Amino acid sequence: MLLHDPDAPSGWGGAWRVITFAQAPLEPEIGTDPLLADVTWSWLVDALESRDAVYHAASGTSTKTLSKGFGALAVEGDGAQIELRSSWTPEEPFRPHVEAWAELVGMLAGLPPGSENIAVFGARKAGRD
């Protein structure tokens, strides 16, 4: 979400603010990694920096959740997830910030950085015979 307040609230440090939220399921073993929250935050920072997205006043939380089902949910077994809530004040242009967000979402889905530029074999383009 991109917010704009021409009065530039002091907490933002500018007139624009990006606010994000993402969740990803994990294998339970990964969910117990003590560095998982730190790594997830670093993915965001690395994605912004790799796109030369100029920003400041970044803040957020990275939350690990482990769960175990009981009763009727016991068949689902153990579970884990990571949740990232973040915000930052972007400098224009905004395109690098959108590209960085797309990269982060891909990483949360298990794709390596830069995989958005990988061609998919077997995909057919409209109008080709």
Number of C-alpha atoms within 10 A of each C-alpha: 8 14 10 12 11 8 9 13 13 8 9 18 14 19 16 19 25 19 15 14 14 14 16 15 16 19 12 17 11 16 20 14 11 10 10 16 17 12 13 21 19 13 19 19 16 16 22 22 15 15 16 12 21 16 17 15 13 15 12 14 15 18 16 22 14 16 12 13 12 11 6 7 10 10 10 10 11 15 16 18 17 20 18 19 15 17 19 22 22 24 16 12 10 13 11 20 23 16 17 23 19 14 25 25 18 16 19 20 13 11 13 12 16 12 11 13 7 7 8 8 6 6 7 9 7 6 5 5 5
